[in-house]
Amino acid sequence: MPKATKTETKGKAKTEAKAKNESEVFEPKVLVFACNWCSYAGADGAGVSRISYSPNVRLLRVMCSGRVHPSFVLKAFAEGSDGVMVSGCHFGDCHYMFGNYKQVEQYDKLKAIVKLLGLEPERIALEWISAAEGPRFAKVMNGFVDQIRKLGPSPFAKTNGKE
């Protein structure tokens, strides 16, 4: 087998280092609790309109954002999420009358718990997105994923099966 020249060896080392860095790029896991009537329909509207949003987002449909208890969000972090968003109907549009008002109360409790745990408050979000806001849904999801990507992995997230 012929010996590699210094230039070939350096080139190979650079290529291997570049491949290693690309494989180590952090891709966040984001869970979104989406209201069945508005936010989930907004996601559907984005899809039907062929407006792409980050594949890092996992939607979990709930009947109402007011049903999302802070413990659900903390469980998501414990199970490996790097960021969690709760998304519901705009005020006055809730199919259950006051669910989004209830979620504001739940979210205030969640913010206090997150602060107490020492987790960055930017890892959680509360958004109101209607069924007619497909483009806004995609924009909000992409923005939140970028925000989580800048923060890096959650200190509570599991290490992708490498425990």
Secondary structure, DSSP 8 states (H G I E B T S, - for coil): -----HHHHHHHHHHHHHHHHHHT-----EEEEEETTTHHHHHHHHHHTT----TTEEEEEES-GGG--HHHHHHHHHTT-SEEEEEE--TT--TTSSHHHHHHHHHHHHHHHHHHHT--GGGEEEEE--TT-HHHHHHHHHHHHHHHHHH-S-TTS--TT--
